[in-house]
């Protein structure tokens, strides 16, 4: 299974998800922003990637589930 790594940072009180490995940076280059959204990560998981967070855990605040 392919694994991508992301890093969660607090920016002005908002959680932002930044790419942290080469594969996640390449996937992020396909998007118009420098960060991922939770929905982006859900779609990346549907493509067969496993998402690992460097540092803190990723939580989908809408459902309360770990990403």
Secondary structure, 3 states (H helix, E strand, C coil): CEEEEEEEEEECCEEEEEECCHHHHHHHHCCCCCEECHHHHHHHHHCCEEEEEECCCCEECCCCEEC
